[in-house]
């Protein structure tokens, strides 16, 4: 998102992110939100960003995105064995639906009736190795090192780019920018996709996620920062109710907890709220 701002000639907003001044971010809050919603639609693929910077035409952007998706899908049959092609396509096409549901863990039964994790292992790893999707494993315990507690058969899958997710989901630009009811159902998926993308591209952290033993709540992302395990909660709008994060904090007492939302920067007793457009501030 930071690079996107500079590419669309919003250098001043990018400079404000560098300054890390919450007061100035608050002054330009609405402008940041407008550009963030644009980023949800345009994404970060260089050709799409360059086209928008030059034309400001959303239809041109969507055509480029659709062309890229077609090229990626054509590559499936060129670079993998024939037997795996249907599975790769099924995983690829299932990601938007999987992200749209409340529990974003990838369920294979929704890809193909009776399917199990092992049936799609090769297909998923191929997509991950090609950089077309990102895999975020669940951890069984929020302890260091997180990697040691990663569950290999429980994970969420994300696309490489939020704009491509919007395109493959056929999300209308006005629905997104105006925030109407059509977009409401999908905003959580788009926001979590964006956060994952920013964590991978703008920080050195490897994200995981955590579900309480009773499945009563889920922490969207977990990162390991130095000697600390930090829970990250994602909110699509300005809603600051954080029942899941609060329950986690009360049980595990982390040194720090972070909530990403559309609200302004705020330091509370038990959590720090960071605007979605300032994710790079966690570094």
BAFI-3210 file (N, C-alpha, C; in Angstrom, 3 decimals, decimal comma, padded with zeros to 6 digits):
// residues 283
n [1|2|3|4|5|6|7|8|9|10|11|12|13|14|15|16|17|18|19|20|21|22|23|24|25|26|27|28|29|30|31|32|33|34|35|36|37|38|39|40|41|42|43|44|45|46|47|48|49|50|51|52|53|54|55|56|57|58|59|60|61|62|63|64|65|66|67|68|69|70|71|72|73|74|75|76|77|78|79|80|81|82|83|84|85|86|87|88|89|90|91|92|93|94|95|96|97|98|99|100|101|102|103|104|105|106|107|108|109|110|111|112|113|114|115|116|117|118|119|120|121|122|123|124|125|126|127|128|129|130|131|132|133|134|135|136|137|138|139|140|141|142|143|144|145|146|147|148|149|150|151|152|153|154|155|156|157|158|159|160|161|162|163|164|165|166|167|168|169|170|171|172|173|174|175|176|177|178|179|180|181|182|183|184|185|186|187|188|189|190|191|192|193|194|195|196|197|198|199|200|201|202|203|204|205|206|207|208|209|210|211|212|213|214|215|216|217|218|219|220|221|222|223|224|225|226|227|228|229|230|231|232|233|234|235|236|237|238|239|240|241|242|243|244|245|246|247|248|249|250|251|252|253|254|255|256|257|258|259|260|261|262|263|264|265|266|267|268|269|270|271|272|273|274|275|276|277|278|279|280|281|282|283]
n.u [000,828|001,951|003,879|002,108|000,768|002,783|003,106|000,723|000,980|000,626|002,511|002,746|001,015|002,269|004,659|003,713|003,140|005,718|006,573|005,293|003,401|000,726|-001,193|-001,116|-001,858|-004,484|-005,615|-005,620|-007,189|-009,620|-008,835|-006,805|-008,364|-009,998|-008,099|-007,176|-009,393|-009,479|-007,133|-007,824|-009,353|-007,725|-005,246|-001,839|-000,445|001,998|001,420|-001,323|-001,458|000,132|-001,424|-003,721|-002,637|-002,038|-004,444|-006,674|-008,819|-011,071|-012,124|-010,163|-008,186|-009,480|-009,660|-006,974|-006,358|-008,046|-006,894|-004,396|-005,155|-006,167|-003,806|-002,301|-003,900|-003,694|-001,077|-001,207|-001,616|000,694|002,913|002,623|001,984|-000,415|-002,337|-002,582|-003,672|-006,597|-006,969|-005,389|-006,783|-009,228|-008,531|-007,555|-009,885|-011,518|-010,670|-011,734|-014,387|-013,827|-012,520|-014,578|-016,296|-017,117|-015,428|-012,311|-010,584|-009,221|-011,382|-011,560|-013,678|-015,479|-014,404|-014,334|-016,564|-016,087|-013,366|-009,953|-007,190|-004,718|-005,265|-004,950|-002,462|-000,138|-001,057|-001,597|000,939|002,307|001,068|001,757|004,591|004,938|004,281|001,707|-000,261|-000,661|000,117|-001,145|-000,485|-002,187|-001,465|-000,933|-000,494|000,033|002,955|006,545|009,064|006,863|006,774|007,348|005,009|003,258|000,523|000,335|-001,834|-003,841|-004,878|-005,057|-005,712|-004,509|-004,740|-002,109|-002,478|-004,561|-006,131|-006,452|-007,989|-010,332|-010,985|-011,294|-013,430|-015,312|-015,980|-017,692|-016,635|-017,966|-019,483|-017,514|-016,116|-018,191|-019,179|-021,560|-024,424|-023,940|-021,269|-020,796|-020,951|-018,593|-016,460|-014,889|-013,345|-011,841|-010,433|-008,919|-007,365|-005,906|-004,446|-002,862|-001,331|000,079|001,560|003,288|004,626|005,523|006,720|008,977|007,877|006,549|003,383|000,959|-002,008|-004,440|-006,585|-008,802|-008,675|-011,278|-012,525|-013,857|-013,109|-011,180|-007,926|-006,956|-004,352|-001,022|002,122|005,679|007,713|010,825|011,301|008,690|005,309|002,841|-000,554|-002,753|-005,521|-008,095|-010,159|-012,719|-013,991|-014,702|-015,396|-014,654|-015,036|-013,742|-014,002|-012,888|-010,109|-009,864|-010,568|-008,466|-006,254|-006,842|-006,483|-003,889|-002,144|-000,398|002,545|002,006|-000,737|-002,402|-004,708|-006,026|-007,787|-010,272|-010,295|-008,731|-005,282|-004,680|-003,805|-004,596|-005,245|-004,851|-004,551|-003,298|-004,544|-004,140|-004,371|-005,671|-004,396|-001,871|-000,258|002,432|003,549|003,935|006,430]
n.v [-001,201|001,221|001,607|001,732|004,161|005,999|005,411|006,293|008,955|010,054|011,028|012,588|011,454|008,992|009,879|010,757|008,350|007,467|009,292|008,601|009,832|009,985|012,036|013,551|011,613|011,297|013,691|013,404|011,228|010,449|010,669|008,787|006,470|006,484|006,038|003,582|001,934|002,125|000,780|-001,777|-002,544|-002,063|-003,154|-004,425|-005,203|-004,468|-003,645|-003,104|-001,061|000,926|001,469|002,551|004,822|006,284|006,495|006,560|004,890|002,547|000,378|-000,304|-001,184|-003,464|-005,070|-005,597|-007,036|-009,273|-010,338|-011,060|-013,041|-014,932|-015,594|-016,713|-018,939|-020,298|-021,089|-023,183|-025,567|-025,778|-026,164|-028,132|-031,576|-033,468|-034,830|-033,343|-030,924|-030,477|-030,404|-028,225|-026,160|-026,361|-025,671|-023,051|-021,744|-021,999|-020,378|-017,615|-018,153|-019,594|-017,664|-015,915|-016,981|-017,151|-018,674|-018,945|-020,992|-023,359|-025,528|-028,696|-030,249|-028,500|-027,938|-030,271|-032,895|-035,053|-034,811|-034,738|-033,305|-034,386|-034,980|-032,686|-031,667|-031,503|-029,818|-027,430|-026,796|-026,372|-024,043|-022,301|-022,345|-021,165|-018,617|-017,713|-018,005|-017,521|-019,233|-019,589|-020,922|-022,504|-022,197|-024,428|-023,611|-020,513|-019,799|-019,388|-020,943|-019,759|-021,193|-023,792|-024,717|-024,837|-026,093|-028,488|-029,345|-027,515|-024,522|-021,221|-019,917|-017,467|-015,104|-013,874|-011,184|-008,482|-007,048|-008,884|-010,765|-009,282|-009,026|-011,707|-012,380|-010,856|-008,311|-005,322|-002,003|000,279|-000,765|-001,360|001,113|002,802|001,428|-000,103|-002,327|-004,634|-005,048|-005,455|-008,126|-009,241|-007,778|-008,458|-010,619|-009,408|-007,502|-009,040|-010,435|-008,283|-007,456|-009,719|-009,690|-007,262|-007,800|-009,765|-008,419|-005,944|-006,291|-008,249|-010,407|-013,687|-014,689|-016,367|-018,074|-018,335|-020,459|-020,751|-023,428|-024,407|-023,574|-021,210|-018,668|-016,843|-015,723|-013,526|-013,195|-014,141|-013,059|-013,339|-011,338|-010,474|-011,514|-011,862|-012,982|-011,829|-011,078|-010,380|-008,613|-008,240|-005,788|-004,783|-002,336|000,611|-000,447|-001,198|-003,223|-005,996|-008,863|-011,442|-010,935|-009,730|-011,838|-013,558|-012,039|-011,852|-014,470|-015,267|-013,166|-011,407|-009,418|-007,425|-006,402|-006,113|-004,304|-003,998|-001,602|000,596|002,752|005,550|005,807|004,480|004,118|001,818|000,431|-002,320|-002,935|-001,921|000,153|000,208|001,988|000,515|001,373|001,868|-000,323|-000,884|000,255|-001,565|-002,596]
n.w [000,000|000,736|-001,301|-003,401|-002,902|-003,519|-006,199|-007,332|-007,131|-004,601|-002,762|-000,491|001,408|001,724|002,830|005,288|006,526|006,897|008,790|011,113|012,823|014,765|015,125|012,753|010,943|011,672|010,840|008,069|007,724|006,303|003,669|003,498|003,904|001,643|-000,394|000,447|000,044|-002,710|-003,223|-002,398|-004,563|-006,849|-006,202|-006,052|-008,319|-010,664|-013,382|-013,349|-011,425|-012,642|-014,896|-013,727|-012,509|-014,727|-016,214|-014,506|-014,727|-013,865|-015,238|-017,078|-015,360|-014,281|-016,556|-017,066|-014,745|-015,081|-017,368|-016,346|-014,511|-016,285|-017,630|-015,524|-014,949|-017,332|-017,173|-015,412|-016,803|-018,193|-016,583|-014,647|-013,770|-015,627|-014,092|-011,770|-012,466|-012,375|-009,565|-008,767|-010,031|-008,686|-006,039|-006,422|-007,421|-005,241|-003,179|-002,853|-001,916|000,407|001,952|002,335|004,191|007,718|009,429|008,378|007,887|005,638|004,179|002,916|002,214|001,150|-001,231|-002,704|-002,420|000,260|000,159|001,354|003,214|002,299|-000,317|-001,738|-001,272|-002,989|-005,023|-003,615|-002,563|-004,931|-005,909|-003,837|-003,984|-006,446|-005,872|-006,118|-004,246|-000,675|002,311|005,488|008,450|011,197|014,673|017,361|019,865|021,480|021,650|021,913|019,835|017,312|014,952|015,675|016,682|014,615|012,836|010,427|008,931|009,164|008,028|006,486|003,252|001,009|-001,710|-003,921|-004,267|-003,357|-005,159|-007,234|-005,930|-005,619|-008,294|-009,275|-007,766|-008,849|-007,893|-007,762|-008,500|-007,502|-005,450|-003,638|-003,181|-002,363|-000,269|-000,038|000,595|-000,874|-000,726|001,951|002,940|002,044|002,908|005,120|004,229|002,188|003,646|005,448|003,627|002,586|004,891|005,396|003,077|003,402|005,714|004,745|002,708|003,660|006,088|008,124|009,262|009,746|009,287|011,380|012,591|015,267|017,101|019,798|022,237|022,680|020,448|020,700|020,038|017,572|016,675|014,283|013,117|014,091|015,183|015,607|017,382|018,068|021,277|021,794|021,409|019,410|019,253|016,535|015,630|013,188|011,917|009,766|009,618|011,612|013,992|017,266|019,032|020,574|021,261|020,953|020,917|023,406|025,117|024,576|025,501|028,225|028,973|028,129|028,545|026,869|026,139|024,394|022,360|019,254|017,285|014,086|012,292|010,784|012,362|014,130|015,242|018,435|021,767|024,091|027,350|027,203|024,546|021,315|018,881|015,477|012,478|009,490|007,215|008,049|008,614|008,408|010,613|012,638|012,518]
ca.u [000,000|002,883|004,406|000,959|000,561|003,793|002,878|-000,426|001,349|000,208|003,757|002,578|000,437|003,331|005,593|003,086|003,345|007,116|006,760|004,710|002,776|-000,707|-002,013|-001,201|-002,637|-005,892|-006,033|-005,813|-007,816|-010,583|-008,107|-006,162|-009,390|-010,392|-007,060|-007,102|-010,472|-009,009|-006,114|-008,528|-009,826|-006,635|-004,196|-000,456|000,214|002,592|000,750|-002,620|-001,203|000,619|-002,554|-004,595|-001,923|-002,053|-005,781|-007,714|-009,946|-011,211|-012,398|-008,868|-007,554|-010,126|-009,287|-005,599|-006,434|-008,631|-005,877|-003,390|-005,755|-006,216|-002,437|-001,936|-004,646|-003,126|000,191|-001,446|-001,485|002,023|004,021|002,378|001,552|-001,825|-003,195|-002,746|-004,310|-007,935|-006,871|-004,888|-007,888|-010,237|-008,020|-007,508|-011,243|-012,216|-010,151|-012,673|-015,480|-013,290|-012,237|-015,816|-016,998|-016,659|-014,241|-011,575|-009,766|-009,513|-012,085|-011,478|-015,003|-016,182|-013,776|-014,833|-017,200|-015,289|-011,931|-009,133|-006,008|-003,658|-005,650|-004,624|-001,153|000,748|-001,638|-001,408|002,359|002,689|000,588|002,572|005,947|004,893|003,980|000,346|-001,061|000,076|-000,434|-000,973|-000,798|-002,661|-000,580|-001,679|-000,218|000,647|004,218|007,739|008,869|005,569|006,959|007,373|003,633|002,441|-000,192|000,493|-003,104|-004,832|-004,331|-005,855|-005,041|-004,780|-004,148|-000,912|-002,800|-005,939|-006,844|-006,814|-009,112|-011,509|-011,308|-011,786|-014,718|-016,181|-016,437|-017,923|-015,875|-018,835|-019,841|-016,377|-015,821|-019,336|-019,439|-022,976|-024,748|-023,378|-019,891|-020,728|-020,717|-017,267|-015,410|-013,981|-012,410|-010,946|-009,582|-007,944|-006,443|-005,027|-003,539|-001,892|-000,439|000,958|002,501|004,284|005,380|006,074|007,387|009,791|007,210|005,833|002,128|000,213|-003,234|-004,677|-007,964|-008,820|-008,914|-012,713|-013,029|-014,756|-012,675|-010,013|-007,077|-006,746|-002,943|-000,059|003,500|006,722|008,552|011,840|010,969|007,266|004,284|001,871|-001,809|-003,210|-006,937|-008,427|-011,517|-012,889|-014,481|-014,245|-015,861|-013,530|-015,352|-012,728|-014,268|-011,924|-008,798|-009,957|-010,535|-007,093|-005,388|-007,140|-005,984|-002,468|-001,397|000,738|003,136|001,411|-001,797|-002,644|-005,927|-006,049|-009,150|-010,361|-010,245|-007,446|-004,315|-005,105|-003,165|-005,446|-004,516|-004,537|-004,409|-002,984|-005,281|-003,377|-005,200|-005,339|-003,486|-000,559|000,226|003,893|003,967|004,230|007,832]
ca.v [000,000|002,355|001,771|002,117|005,600|006,730|005,158|007,099|010,357|010,512|010,971|013,231|010,463|008,022|010,535|010,771|007,012|007,435|010,155|007,906|010,836|009,663|013,241|013,910|010,569|011,576|014,823|012,934|009,914|010,153|010,513|007,472|005,439|006,491|005,380|002,175|001,247|002,022|-000,272|-003,056|-002,849|-002,029|-004,060|-003,990|-005,713|-003,272|-003,206|-002,538|000,212|001,881|001,844|003,459|006,088|007,007|006,705|006,636|004,153|001,271|-000,698|-000,698|-001,975|-004,777|-005,850|-006,071|-008,074|-010,471|-010,892|-011,716|-014,266|-015,874|-016,057|-017,617|-020,184|-020,992|-021,670|-024,418|-026,723|-025,792|-026,422|-029,203|-032,821|-033,440|-035,355|-032,348|-029,702|-030,241|-030,058|-026,851|-025,277|-026,392|-024,877|-021,656|-021,210|-022,094|-019,429|-016,531|-018,685|-019,974|-016,438|-015,192|-017,527|-016,626|-019,461|-018,904|-022,188|-023,980|-026,803|-029,415|-030,770|-027,496|-027,939|-031,490|-033,718|-036,164|-034,571|-034,553|-032,459|-035,044|-035,006|-031,411|-031,198|-031,156|-028,662|-026,237|-026,457|-025,819|-022,652|-021,541|-022,236|-020,234|-017,278|-017,324|-017,952|-017,558|-020,211|-019,152|-022,068|-022,321|-022,711|-025,127|-022,934|-019,203|-019,796|-019,317|-020,245|-020,073|-022,196|-025,122|-025,104|-024,750|-027,313|-028,626|-029,643|-026,472|-023,272|-020,348|-019,606|-016,136|-014,808|-013,042|-009,762|-008,151|-006,645|-010,093|-011,351|-008,492|-009,311|-013,074|-012,399|-009,972|-007,233|-004,065|-000,922|001,184|-001,459|-001,258|002,495|003,407|000,644|-000,458|-003,632|-005,716|-005,239|-005,743|-009,538|-009,673|-006,854|-009,135|-011,408|-008,499|-006,856|-010,007|-010,641|-007,106|-007,481|-010,781|-009,201|-006,231|-008,448|-010,479|-007,541|-004,756|-006,640|-009,477|-011,406|-014,794|-014,745|-017,581|-017,680|-019,150|-020,707|-021,226|-024,874|-024,699|-022,950|-020,107|-017,463|-016,966|-014,557|-013,524|-013,436|-014,120|-012,893|-013,401|-010,144|-010,629|-012,561|-011,734|-013,450|-010,735|-011,364|-009,302|-008,737|-007,468|-005,254|-004,170|-000,962|001,318|-001,178|-001,516|-004,336|-007,039|-009,917|-012,532|-010,473|-009,506|-013,149|-014,056|-011,248|-012,211|-015,816|-015,481|-011,997|-011,027|-008,113|-006,458|-006,886|-005,094|-004,378|-003,201|-001,208|001,880|003,815|006,215|005,215|004,635|003,269|001,496|-000,251|-003,710|-003,129|-000,759|000,167|000,785|002,066|-000,470|001,945|002,091|-001,613|-000,883|000,770|-002,624|-002,996]
ca.w [000,000|000,785|-002,662|-004,224|-002,712|-004,293|-007,625|-007,792|-006,893|-003,272|-001,981|000,827|002,314|002,010|003,756|006,609|007,100|007,331|009,965|012,277|013,685|014,820|014,996|011,337|010,288|011,985|010,001|006,700|007,853|005,241|002,417|003,570|003,739|000,228|-001,188|000,844|-000,678|-004,089|-003,257|-002,332|-005,917|-007,826|-005,771|-006,197|-009,518|-011,291|-014,609|-012,972|-010,743|-013,639|-015,743|-012,984|-012,318|-016,003|-016,787|-013,470|-015,294|-013,163|-016,196|-017,629|-014,296|-014,191|-017,729|-016,839|-013,715|-015,685|-018,276|-015,509|-013,985|-017,410|-017,862|-014,435|-015,091|-018,490|-016,733|-014,674|-017,691|-018,815|-015,666|-013,687|-014,412|-016,009|-013,016|-010,713|-012,972|-011,801|-008,149|-008,696|-010,406|-007,621|-004,918|-006,882|-007,526|-003,958|-002,183|-002,502|-001,105|001,716|002,693|002,593|005,349|009,012|009,769|007,118|007,688|004,349|004,328|001,649|001,889|000,353|-002,555|-003,331|-001,399|000,757|-000,025|002,548|003,026|001,526|-001,735|-002,379|-000,803|-004,101|-005,708|-002,777|-002,494|-006,231|-005,948|-002,880|-004,517|-007,581|-005,379|-006,489|-003,022|000,592|003,253|006,882|009,300|012,565|015,712|018,411|021,135|021,238|022,384|021,069|018,565|016,710|013,902|016,282|017,014|013,402|012,453|008,976|008,266|009,446|007,490|005,630|001,995|000,490|-003,010|-003,874|-004,407|-002,990|-006,370|-007,968|-005,201|-005,991|-009,690|-009,436|-007,068|-009,638|-007,015|-008,470|-007,892|-006,748|-004,212|-002,728|-002,821|-001,672|000,934|000,065|001,180|-001,671|-000,285|003,385|003,195|001,600|003,346|006,039|003,433|001,488|004,637|005,958|002,508|002,551|006,038|005,139|002,018|003,957|006,630|003,962|001,810|004,316|007,342|008,059|010,086|009,124|010,044|011,693|013,280|016,457|017,522|021,180|022,322|022,620|019,219|021,070|019,339|016,701|016,487|012,830|012,812|015,186|014,731|016,626|017,293|019,111|022,246|022,080|020,487|019,381|018,549|015,660|015,262|011,996|011,827|008,452|009,752|012,801|015,165|018,149|019,922|020,325|022,237|020,800|021,356|024,850|025,766|024,438|026,382|029,615|029,265|027,856|029,021|026,014|026,436|023,478|021,476|018,237|016,489|012,869|011,940|010,099|013,372|014,294|016,168|019,820|022,769|025,218|028,423|026,865|023,102|020,485|017,608|014,376|011,270|008,464|006,223|008,672|009,109|008,465|011,914|013,607|012,400]
c.u [000,870|003,450|003,308|000,717|001,559|003,557|001,723|-000,255|000,767|001,408|003,590|001,983|001,473|004,335|005,029|003,222|004,772|007,315|006,220|004,152|001,268|-001,606|-002,190|-001,993|-004,135|-006,432|-006,387|-006,510|-008,710|-009,885|-007,379|-007,182|-009,832|-009,374|-006,910|-008,185|-010,121|-007,997|-006,747|-008,968|-008,671|-005,540|-002,808|000,273|000,708|001,849|-000,594|-002,449|-000,767|-000,525|-003,481|-003,939|-001,992|-003,458|-006,877|-008,984|-010,024|-011,454|-011,112|-008,132|-008,142|-009,783|-007,879|-005,594|-006,986|-007,654|-004,798|-003,913|-005,801|-004,833|-001,995|-002,617|-004,147|-001,821|000,001|-001,162|-000,100|003,112|003,784|001,858|000,034|-002,754|-003,487|-003,518|-005,712|-007,882|-006,368|-006,013|-008,943|-009,802|-008,070|-008,899|-011,980|-011,809|-011,121|-013,813|-015,006|-013,014|-013,509|-016,561|-016,376|-015,411|-013,439|-010,579|-010,193|-010,121|-012,140|-012,815|-015,826|-015,567|-014,305|-015,380|-016,323|-013,794|-011,236|-007,883|-004,983|-003,968|-005,178|-003,249|-000,258|000,249|-001,386|000,054|002,858|002,286|001,397|003,967|006,019|004,599|002,583|-000,588|-000,119|-000,653|-000,113|-001,433|-001,352|-001,607|-001,431|-001,539|000,455|001,933|005,380|008,480|007,562|005,682|006,905|005,966|002,693|001,819|-000,194|-000,817|-004,206|-004,253|-005,384|-005,029|-005,479|-004,167|-002,887|-001,248|-004,282|-006,760|-007,285|-007,962|-010,405|-011,959|-011,913|-013,135|-015,749|-016,792|-016,529|-017,248|-016,749|-019,288|-018,752|-016,168|-016,952|-019,708|-020,878|-023,159|-024,151|-021,977|-019,787|-020,346|-019,277|-016,133|-014,428|-012,924|-011,381|-009,958|-008,522|-006,913|-005,423|-004,005|-002,466|-000,850|000,550|001,989|003,632|005,175|006,079|006,777|008,202|009,127|006,519|004,531|001,578|-001,157|-003,505|-006,168|-007,932|-009,162|-010,385|-013,357|-013,996|-014,373|-011,445|-009,261|-006,619|-005,309|-002,128|001,317|004,449|007,653|009,568|011,485|009,490|006,416|003,145|000,626|-002,247|-004,670|-007,240|-009,896|-011,659|-013,301|-013,938|-014,704|-014,672|-013,876|-014,430|-012,872|-013,234|-010,550|-008,775|-009,859|-009,128|-006,160|-005,594|-006,588|-004,470|-001,568|-000,187|001,272|002,517|000,337|-002,135|-003,953|-005,766|-007,497|-009,106|-010,339|-008,834|-006,556|-004,746|-004,389|-004,141|-004,637|-004,036|-004,323|-004,034|-003,769|-004,447|-004,279|-004,736|-004,338|-002,087|000,015|001,744|004,410|004,278|005,705|008,695]
c.v [001,260|002,639|002,224|003,624|006,416|006,569|005,994|008,574|010,933|010,415|011,571|012,259|009,410|008,604|010,574|009,407|006,865|008,201|009,532|008,868|010,583|010,877|013,641|012,857|010,802|012,690|014,344|011,565|009,559|009,932|009,166|006,354|005,346|005,750|003,917|001,377|001,111|000,889|-001,656|-003,489|-002,990|-003,028|-003,523|-004,564|-004,519|-002,753|-002,546|-001,171|001,287|002,369|002,815|004,822|006,941|007,382|006,978|005,922|002,767|000,109|-001,202|-001,582|-003,383|-005,651|-006,416|-007,193|-009,376|-011,145|-011,641|-013,042|-015,337|-016,449|-017,032|-018,975|-020,991|-021,686|-022,988|-025,636|-026,833|-026,338|-027,508|-030,435|-032,806|-033,857|-034,316|-031,105|-029,475|-029,818|-028,624|-025,878|-025,224|-025,553|-023,391|-021,025|-021,193|-021,008|-018,288|-017,000|-019,017|-018,740|-015,701|-015,719|-017,048|-017,351|-019,639|-020,057|-022,873|-025,365|-027,513|-030,005|-029,797|-027,358|-029,118|-032,387|-034,908|-035,979|-034,369|-033,754|-033,097|-035,079|-033,765|-030,872|-030,719|-029,898|-027,377|-025,829|-025,886|-024,347|-021,762|-021,302|-021,263|-018,804|-016,804|-017,257|-017,946|-018,499|-019,761|-020,276|-021,650|-022,849|-023,333|-024,437|-021,598|-019,045|-019,762|-020,655|-020,683|-021,200|-023,612|-025,633|-025,032|-026,106|-027,415|-028,862|-028,637|-025,136|-022,484|-020,057|-018,239|-016,000|-013,969|-011,560|-009,507|-007,727|-007,842|-010,824|-010,611|-008,829|-010,696|-013,263|-011,518|-008,867|-005,926|-002,911|000,001|000,546|-001,289|000,171|003,139|002,649|000,220|-001,903|-004,799|-006,062|-005,725|-007,190|-009,965|-008,838|-007,507|-009,928|-010,513|-007,854|-007,812|-010,353|-009,510|-007,151|-008,549|-010,318|-008,174|-006,836|-009,121|-009,551|-006,391|-005,051|-007,914|-010,623|-012,466|-014,986|-016,159|-017,122|-018,674|-019,260|-021,262|-022,716|-025,258|-024,179|-021,797|-018,816|-017,758|-015,646|-014,582|-013,839|-013,401|-013,910|-013,012|-012,226|-010,190|-011,792|-012,542|-012,380|-012,444|-011,148|-010,137|-009,551|-007,796|-007,084|-004,494|-002,707|-000,325|000,652|-001,621|-002,590|-005,506|-008,169|-011,041|-012,129|-010,255|-010,825|-013,737|-013,353|-011,641|-013,590|-015,918|-014,303|-011,640|-009,651|-007,030|-007,144|-005,756|-005,375|-003,478|-002,876|000,099|003,052|004,392|005,470|005,498|003,634|003,055|000,693|-001,634|-003,954|-001,818|-000,878|000,900|000,845|001,060|000,070|002,191|000,799|-001,635|-000,350|-000,329|-003,034|-002,249]
c.w [000,000|-000,612|-003,621|-004,121|-003,529|-005,792|-008,182|-007,409|-005,598|-002,324|-000,589|001,840|002,693|002,999|005,172|007,291|007,607|008,630|011,245|013,306|013,700|014,617|013,537|010,550|010,498|011,101|008,595|006,648|006,660|003,898|002,372|003,300|002,285|-000,629|-000,818|000,124|-002,154|-004,228|-003,181|-003,736|-006,905|-007,485|-006,075|-007,400|-010,335|-012,513|-014,305|-012,314|-011,742|-014,522|-015,017|-012,784|-013,581|-016,456|-015,759|-013,911|-014,662|-014,126|-016,846|-016,625|-014,241|-015,390|-017,582|-015,811|-014,294|-016,645|-017,490|-014,963|-015,069|-017,695|-016,784|-014,617|-016,284|-018,113|-015,983|-015,559|-018,331|-017,893|-014,635|-014,420|-014,595|-014,868|-011,943|-011,165|-012,389|-010,340|-007,958|-009,006|-009,303|-006,421|-005,261|-006,879|-006,198|-002,969|-001,868|-001,606|000,305|002,570|003,093|003,817|006,654|009,492|008,489|006,947|006,398|004,569|002,980|001,230|001,075|-001,036|-003,363|-002,235|-001,035|000,654|001,318|002,189|002,101|000,030|-002,478|-001,992|-001,941|-004,806|-004,925|-002,740|-003,818|-006,326|-005,005|-003,449|-005,693|-007,145|-005,713|-005,290|-001,816|001,545|004,677|007,794|010,656|013,526|016,817|019,757|020,842|022,035|021,402|021,036|017,914|015,685|014,456|016,584|015,816|013,088|010,931|008,236|008,567|009,007|006,715|004,378|001,494|-000,905|-002,839|-003,855|-004,135|-004,202|-007,196|-007,269|-005,547|-007,405|-009,862|-008,739|-007,764|-008,778|-007,789|-007,740|-007,053|-005,438|-003,172|-002,252|-002,029|-000,410|001,075|000,525|000,424|-001,165|001,153|003,666|002,922|002,175|004,313|005,302|002,761|002,461|005,167|004,881|002,452|003,684|005,843|004,130|002,545|004,908|005,864|003,144|002,520|005,634|007,133|008,814|009,245|009,895|010,223|012,197|014,395|016,734|018,941|021,219|022,201|021,345|019,499|020,364|018,496|016,663|015,028|012,426|014,100|014,580|015,918|016,404|018,423|020,007|022,609|020,992|020,545|018,604|017,742|015,294|014,105|012,025|010,510|008,532|011,033|014,099|016,025|019,182|019,581|021,336|022,157|021,320|022,862|025,609|025,714|025,414|027,836|029,978|029,162|028,253|028,150|026,394|025,571|022,649|020,511|017,506|015,273|012,539|011,165|011,083|013,483|015,283|017,605|020,719|023,919|026,231|027,989|025,373|022,420|019,190|016,562|013,151|010,224|007,449|006,775|009,252|009,255|009,813|012,911|013,532|013,405]
res [x|x|x|x|x|x|x|x|x|x|x|x|x|x|x|x|x|x|x|x|x|x|x|x|x|x|x|x|x|x|x|x|x|x|x|x|x|x|x|x|x|x|x|x|x|x|x|x|x|x|x|x|x|x|x|x|x|x|x|x|x|x|x|x|x|x|x|x|x|x|x|x|x|x|x|x|x|x|x|x|x|x|x|x|x|x|x|x|x|x|x|x|x|x|x|x|x|x|x|x|x|x|x|x|x|x|x|x|x|x|x|x|x|x|x|x|x|x|x|x|x|x|x|x|x|x|x|x|x|x|x|x|x|x|x|x|x|x|x|x|x|x|x|x|x|x|x|x|x|x|x|x|x|x|x|x|x|x|x|x|x|x|x|x|x|x|x|x|x|x|x|x|x|x|x|x|x|x|x|x|x|x|x|x|x|x|x|x|x|x|x|x|x|x|x|x|x|x|x|x|x|x|x|x|x|x|x|x|x|x|x|x|x|x|x|x|x|x|x|x|x|x|x|x|x|x|x|x|x|x|x|x|x|x|x|x|x|x|x|x|x|x|x|x|x|x|x|x|x|x|x|x|x|x|x|x|x|x|x|x|x|x|x|x|x|x|x|x|x|x|x|x|x|x|x|x|x|x|x|x|x|x|x]
***
